[in-house]
Amino acid sequence: LFGILGGMAARGVAAGLSRTGVATAALMIAISVAVGVGVMIASFRQTVIRWLDYSLAPDVYVTAPSTIGSRSETPLDPALVAALRDAPGVAAAHTLRGTELETADGPLRVVAIAMTERGHRAFSFKEGRPEAIWPAFERGGAVIVSEPFAFRRGIGAGGTVTLPTDRGPRGFPVAGVFYDYGSDQGAVMMARATWDAAFDDRGVNALGLFAAAGQDPDVLVEALRARVPAGQEVVIQSQRAIKRISLEIFDRTFLITAVLRFLAFVVAFVAVLSALMALQLEKSRELGVLRANGLTPGQVFQLVAAETGILGVVAGLLALPVGLVLAALMIFVINRRSFGWSLSMAVDPWLLAQAFGVAVLAALLAGLYPALRMARTSPAVALREE
């Protein structure tokens, strides 16, 4: 592509692999890490977005404030629950009671929910058929469990979960396993009727409200807040607000990975620069011969820049498949074993093109200073000992 200088650059790269090979490998590894982590984060984010889209079925959520964690177990005032359920603009309501029970295997989150058929769309099942799950859940005393729970406890559809109820230990059949990314410890969910038959707790600590046709959820949120009596504290948020906050938290959580990718890039950049500086010492007499045979300083600069460009291209091309393999390992092996979540792999072509461009740019920048120094080398000085 670049005539005589291009051919000389390609042969020079092959001849100098003892110096440039390790540097190219370092750059390739740094870029592949960036690709792997980037694909993993993008896959995780896309999975969470899809999960939020279907799991947040109600238009408005009402919970008691929490000062400890993201979930409050404080019951709402029954009079307030009734007032909000019957508020103008509310078409339907789901009630929820979530708490942690102490089991032989440690704390376990149990959620009791009273919902209409509109709430069924908030669940996507990994195990079990919805047409068989919901009758057993609503009327048969069965429970559904989240994917992390099934993974950690080894209990899936068709199994039995034993819970310490107020009537003593009781086994609940598992009708299905649903996808959930809200906790890596998992949860057990049961119908409110099943809960009331096993526990004396009649509290409600969360409400999911569906807006009536034509009712703007944000306007409904303000109207509901106005119905809260003075002195009572509740958190009322729209579905859109919860999605936005959830994604903001997600992005802040993975912000540190951008710093780690930058540090990996810096380390690779230094490795390439060091290799090229060492290569300059080795090739000084060779460049002196070339200069003596008519190669201009500009052509020397082009030759060295072409060599570093080739190194960047090779590193970039090798980094793409290695990065995708690394991403697959993180998504399907490491993430699965660490959190019990199933993620779908999403590869953004723009991310791959960006990584390839960064590899080439890093090599060219690293070779800029050595190329300038080699171009300015005096042929007389270089050939003094030849």
FIRO-498721 format. One record per residue (C-alpha): residue in one letter; x, y, z. Coordinates in steps of 0.2 Angstrom, whole numbers, padded with zeros to 4 digits, always signed. Example, Ala and Ser with C-alpha at 12.3 -4.5 7.8 and 13.67 -1.06 7.14 Angstrom:
! FIRO-498721
a+0062-0022+0039s+0068-0005+0036
This chain:
! FIRO-498721
l+0000+0000+0000f+0014+0012+0004g+0027+0007-0009i+0045+0004-0005l+0044+0012+0013g+0029+0001+0017g+0038-0015+0012m+0053-0010+0022a+0042-0006+0037a+0034-0023+0036r+0050-0032+0035g+0057-0021+0049v+0043-0026+0061a+0046-0045+0057a+0065-0043+0060g+0062-0033+0076l+0050-0045+0085s+0062-0048+0099r+0059-0030+0104t+0042-0026+0097g+0033-0043+0100v+0031-0041+0119a+0026-0022+0117t+0013-0027+0104a+0006-0041+0115a+0005-0029+0130l-0005-0017+0119m-0016-0031+0112i-0020-0037+0130a-0024-0019+0136i-0036-0016+0121s-0044-0034+0123v-0047-0030+0142a-0056-0014+0136v-0066-0023+0123g-0070-0037+0136v-0076-0026+0150g-0085-0014+0138v-0095-0028+0130m-0099-0035+0147i-0105-0019+0154a-0115-0015+0138s-0123-0032+0139f-0127-0030+0157r-0134-0013+0154q-0145-0019+0140t-0151-0034+0150v-0156-0023+0165i-0165-0010+0153r-0176-0024+0146w-0179-0031+0164l-0184-0014+0170d-0195-0011+0155y-0206-0027+0159s-0204-0028+0178l-0210-0011+0182a-0227-0014+0177p-0237-0001+0188d-0236+0018+0183v-0233+0024+0201y-0224+0016+0216v-0227+0020+0235t-0215+0014+0248a-0210+0019+0266p-0194+0028+0267s-0178+0018+0271t-0163+0025+0280i-0153+0008+0279g-0155+0000+0262s-0164+0001+0246r-0179-0009+0253s-0189-0003+0267e-0199-0016+0278t-0208-0002+0288p-0227-0005+0285l-0237+0009+0278d-0252+0016+0287p-0268+0006+0282a-0278+0022+0281l-0265+0029+0269v-0265+0013+0259a-0284+0014+0257a-0283+0033+0253l-0270+0031+0239r-0279+0015+0232d-0295+0025+0230a-0288+0041+0224p-0295+0049+0208g-0284+0043+0193v-0280+0026+0200a-0287+0012+0190a-0279-0003+0199a-0267-0006+0213h-0255-0020+0219t-0250-0022+0237l-0233-0029+0242r-0226-0035+0259g-0207-0039+0258t-0197-0045+0273e-0182-0055+0277l-0184-0072+0286e-0170-0081+0295t-0168-0098+0288a-0155-0112+0291d-0146-0106+0275g-0146-0088+0281p-0157-0073+0278l-0170-0075+0264r-0181-0061+0257v-0199-0066+0255v-0211-0055+0246a-0230-0057+0247i-0240-0048+0233a-0258-0046+0229m-0260-0041+0210t-0271-0042+0196e-0268-0051+0179r-0259-0034+0173g-0245-0038+0185h-0241-0055+0177r-0232-0046+0163a-0219-0040+0175f-0212-0058+0176s-0201-0067+0163f-0199-0085+0168k-0183-0095+0165e-0192-0111+0171g-0210-0116+0170r-0225-0111+0159p-0235-0095+0163e-0251-0104+0160a-0247-0117+0173i-0238-0105+0185w-0251-0092+0188p-0266-0103+0194a-0254-0113+0205f-0247-0096+0212e-0264-0088+0215r-0274-0102+0221g-0263-0117+0224g-0251-0111+0238a-0236-0112+0226v-0222-0099+0226i-0210-0092+0212v-0192-0090+0215s-0179-0078+0207e-0165-0085+0197p-0151-0081+0209f-0161-0090+0223a-0163-0105+0212f-0144-0105+0207r-0138-0103+0225r-0150-0115+0234g-0151-0127+0220i-0170-0126+0220g-0180-0124+0204a-0197-0127+0197g-0205-0143+0204g-0194-0141+0220t-0200-0136+0237v-0195-0121+0248t-0196-0123+0267l-0200-0107+0276p-0201-0103+0295t-0219-0097+0296d-0229-0092+0311r-0237-0109+0310g-0220-0118+0310p-0209-0124+0296r-0219-0126+0280g-0214-0132+0263f-0220-0122+0248p-0220-0130+0230v-0210-0120+0217a-0220-0116+0202g-0207-0107+0192v-0191-0097+0192f-0191-0079+0186y-0177-0068+0180d-0172-0054+0193y-0158-0043+0194g-0162-0033+0209s-0152-0044+0221d-0139-0057+0219q-0145-0067+0235g-0162-0070+0227a-0180-0070+0233v-0196-0080+0236m-0212-0073+0230m-0229-0079+0235a-0248-0073+0233r-0255-0063+0247a-0268-0076+0251t-0254-0089+0253w-0245-0077+0265d-0260-0073+0275a-0263-0092+0278a-0245-0094+0284f-0241-0078+0293d-0250-0066+0305d-0242-0051+0297r-0255-0041+0288g-0244-0026+0284v-0241-0018+0267n-0225-0009+0264a-0226-0005+0245l-0240-0001+0233g-0240-0002+0214l-0253+0010+0206f-0259+0009+0188a-0265+0026+0181a-0282+0027+0173a-0283+0030+0154g-0278+0047+0150q-0270+0050+0167d-0252+0057+0166p-0242+0047+0179d-0231+0063+0184v-0247+0072+0188l-0254+0057+0197v-0238+0057+0208e-0241+0075+0213a-0259+0072+0217l-0255+0057+0228r-0242+0066+0237a-0255+0080+0241r-0266+0066+0249v-0252+0061+0262p-0257+0067+0279a-0244+0079+0288g-0232+0070+0298q-0232+0054+0287e-0217+0051+0276v-0218+0040+0261v-0209+0039+0244i-0220+0041+0229q-0211+0039+0212s-0216+0037+0194q-0211+0022+0184r-0200+0033+0173a-0191+0041+0188i-0187+0024+0195k-0180+0018+0178r-0170+0034+0177i-0163+0032+0195s-0159+0014+0192l-0149+0017+0176e-0140+0032+0185i-0135+0020+0199f-0129+0007+0186d-0118+0019+0177r-0110+0026+0193t-0107+0008+0199f-0097+0005+0183l-0088+0022+0182i-0072+0015+0190t-0070+0003+0175a-0067+0018+0164v-0052+0022+0175l-0046+0005+0175r-0047+0004+0156f-0037+0020+0155l-0023+0014+0166a-0022-0002+0156f-0020+0009+0140v-0006+0019+0149v+0004+0004+0154a+0003-0003+0136f+0008+0014+0129v+0023+0015+0140a+0027-0003+0135v+0027+0001+0116l+0037+0018+0119s+0050+0008+0129a+0052-0005+0115l+0053+0008+0102m+0066+0018+0111a+0076+0002+0113l+0074-0002+0095q+0081+0015+0090l+0098+0011+0098e+0098-0006+0089k+0094+0001+0072s+0104+0017+0073r+0118+0010+0061e+0105+0003+0050l+0096+0020+0048g+0113+0028+0046v+0116+0016+0031l+0099+0021+0024r+0102+0039+0026a+0119+0038+0017n+0110+0029+0003g+0099+0044+0001l+0084+0042+0013t+0078+0059+0019p+0074+0063+0037g+0056+0064+0032q+0056+0046+0024v+0065+0040+0040f+0050+0047+0050q+0038+0039+0038l+0047+0022+0039v+0046+0022+0058a+0028+0028+0059a+0023+0015+0047e+0031+0002+0058t+0022+0008+0073g+0006+0009+0063i+0008-0010+0058l+0011-0014+0076g-0005-0005+0081v-0015-0013+0067v-0009-0031+0072a-0013-0027+0091g-0030-0021+0087l-0035-0035+0075l-0029-0048+0088a-0037-0039+0103l-0055-0040+0095p-0057-0059+0096v-0048-0060+0112g-0059-0047+0120l-0074-0055+0114v-0069-0072+0121l-0065-0062+0138a-0082-0054+0137a-0090-0071+0135l-0081-0078+0150m-0086-0064+0161i-0104-0064+0155f-0107-0083+0155v-0095-0090+0168i-0089-0077+0180n-0105-0067+0182r-0115-0083+0182r-0105-0090+0196s-0103-0074+0206f-0121-0068+0205g-0132-0081+0197w-0138-0070+0184s-0141-0074+0166l-0136-0060+0154s-0138-0059+0135m-0122-0054+0126a-0124-0038+0116v-0109-0033+0105d-0109-0015+0099p-0099-0014+0082w-0095+0004+0086l-0086-0002+0102l-0075-0014+0092a-0071+0000+0079q-0067+0012+0093a-0055-0001+0101f-0046-0005+0085g-0044+0014+0082v-0037+0016+0100a-0024+0002+0097v-0018+0011+0081l-0018+0028+0089a-0009+0022+0104a+0005+0014+0094l+0007+0029+0083l+0008+0041+0098a+0020+0030+0106g+0031+0030+0090l+0030+0048+0088y+0045+0053+0099p+0056+0039+0093a+0052+0042+0075l+0057+0061+0077r+0074+0056+0086m+0078+0043+0072a+0074+0055+0059r+0086+0068+0066t+0100+0055+0069s+0116+0061+0059p+0122+0047+0047a+0140+0052+0051v+0137+0048+0070a+0127+0033+0066l+0141+0026+0054r+0156+0031+0065e+0159+0013+0071e+0152+0004+0056
